Amino acid sequence: MTIIHPLTEQIEFFDFLKVDVRVGIILSAKLNPKAKLPAYEIDVDFGATLGVKKSSAQLTENYTAEELIGKQICAVVNFPPRRVAGVKSEVLILAIVCNDNGTVLIQPNIPVTNGERLA
């Protein structure tokens, strides 16, 4: 018998394959004064194929803007852009929301080429 978390909906494997998660490096981060909850406006370089994309991310609990610059992160790059607190957010930066530790970035543990895809 498989136990499924009550908030987790099962998806087909081919649905997962539609999600395009890429690695990029944070070029700039600044506080977004329009955000209801503290958040950064972030520019991420995904390499030659995808270029630089914008995002808004609530990462202020664990990271200063200065600490974010130069970090490689993982992000979903194939959601349609949406307005988030005045920012045209083009990618969704992936993080884990922890009860004890706040929001923690998902990052490669060794450097990889920007734009590489999650397999």
URHURA-V135934 format. One record per residue. N is the residue number from 0. PHI is phi in whole degrees, 0 to 359 (none if undefined). PSI is psi as a letter, one per 20 degrees, with the letter a starting at -180 (none if undefined). OMEGA is omega in degrees with one decimal (999 if undefined). Layout:
# URHURA-V135934
n: {N & N}
phi: {PHI & PHI}
psi: {PSI & PSI}
omega: {OMEGA & OMEGA}
This chain:
# URHURA-V135934
n: {0 & 1 & 2 & 3 & 4 & 5 & 6 & 7 & 8 & 9 & 10 & 11 & 12 & 13 & 14 & 15 & 16 & 17 & 18 & 19 & 20 & 21 & 22 & 23 & 24 & 25 & 26 & 27 & 28 & 29 & 30 & 31 & 32 & 33 & 34 & 35 & 36 & 37 & 38 & 39 & 40 & 41 & 42 & 43 & 44 & 45 & 46 & 47 & 48 & 49 & 50 & 51 & 52 & 53 & 54 & 55 & 56 & 57 & 58 & 59 & 60 & 61 & 62 & 63 & 64 & 65 & 66 & 67 & 68 & 69 & 70 & 71 & 72 & 73 & 74 & 75 & 76 & 77 & 78 & 79 & 80 & 81 & 82 & 83 & 84 & 85 & 86 & 87 & 88 & 89 & 90 & 91 & 92 & 93 & 94 & 95 & 96 & 97 & 98 & 99 & 100 & 101 & 102 & 103 & 104 & 105 & 106 & 107 & 108 & 109 & 110 & 111 & 112 & 113 & 114 & 115 & 116 & 117 & 118}
phi: {none & 269 & 261 & 246 & 304 & 300 & 265 & 259 & 261 & 289 & 236 & 281 & 303 & 291 & 293 & 299 & 296 & 287 & 280 & 260 & 256 & 234 & 263 & 216 & 245 & 286 & 268 & 208 & 210 & 214 & 300 & 261 & 292 & 274 & 288 & 293 & 254 & 307 & 208 & 254 & 266 & 233 & 252 & 236 & 266 & 256 & 89 & 298 & 289 & 259 & 75 & 266 & 234 & 261 & 208 & 240 & 218 & 272 & 241 & 289 & 295 & 245 & 224 & 275 & 302 & 295 & 293 & 289 & 297 & 94 & 281 & 276 & 227 & 249 & 211 & 280 & 251 & 244 & 278 & 293 & 301 & 215 & 281 & 231 & 50 & 83 & 254 & 282 & 277 & 261 & 221 & 250 & 288 & 272 & 208 & 252 & 265 & 255 & 298 & 268 & 244 & 71 & 269 & 238 & 298 & 266 & 225 & 294 & 274 & 224 & 298 & 228 & 290 & 301 & 98 & 299 & 259 & 295 & 263}
psi: {p & p & p & p & p & h & j & p & p & q & r & q & h & h & g & h & i & h & o & o & p & r & p & r & p & p & h & q & p & q & p & o & i & i & p & g & q & p & q & q & p & p & p & p & o & j & a & h & g & h & b & p & q & q & r & p & p & n & j & i & h & i & p & r & g & h & h & h & p & i & p & p & r & q & q & p & i & k & q & q & q & q & p & o & l & i & p & n & o & i & q & o & p & p & r & p & o & p & h & h & j & b & p & p & q & p & q & q & i & q & p & r & p & p & i & q & q & p & none}
omega: {179.0 & 177.1 & -179.7 & 175.9 & -175.7 & 179.3 & -177.0 & 176.4 & 178.7 & 175.3 & 176.4 & 179.6 & -178.9 & 172.6 & 178.4 & -178.7 & 178.5 & -177.8 & -178.3 & 179.8 & -177.7 & 176.3 & 175.5 & 179.4 & -178.9 & 179.0 & -179.2 & 177.7 & 176.3 & 178.6 & 177.5 & -176.8 & -179.4 & -176.9 & 177.3 & 174.4 & -177.2 & -178.0 & 176.0 & 165.7 & -169.1 & 171.7 & -177.0 & 176.8 & 179.6 & 175.9 & -172.0 & -175.4 & -175.7 & 179.8 & -177.1 & 179.9 & 178.5 & 174.7 & 170.7 & -175.4 & 178.5 & -176.4 & -171.4 & -179.1 & -173.1 & -173.8 & 168.7 & 177.9 & -178.9 & 180.0 & -177.8 & -176.7 & -179.5 & 178.6 & 170.7 & -178.2 & 173.5 & -178.8 & 171.1 & -174.4 & -177.2 & 166.4 & 173.8 & 177.9 & 175.8 & 179.4 & 176.7 & 178.5 & 177.1 & -179.0 & 172.5 & -177.2 & -175.7 & -179.8 & 176.4 & 177.8 & -175.2 & -179.9 & 176.5 & 176.7 & -177.2 & 177.2 & -175.2 & -170.5 & -177.9 & -176.9 & -175.3 & -179.6 & 168.5 & -174.8 & 171.0 & -179.0 & 169.4 & -178.6 & 175.6 & 179.8 & 177.3 & -178.9 & 178.4 & -174.7 & 173.0 & -178.6 & 999}
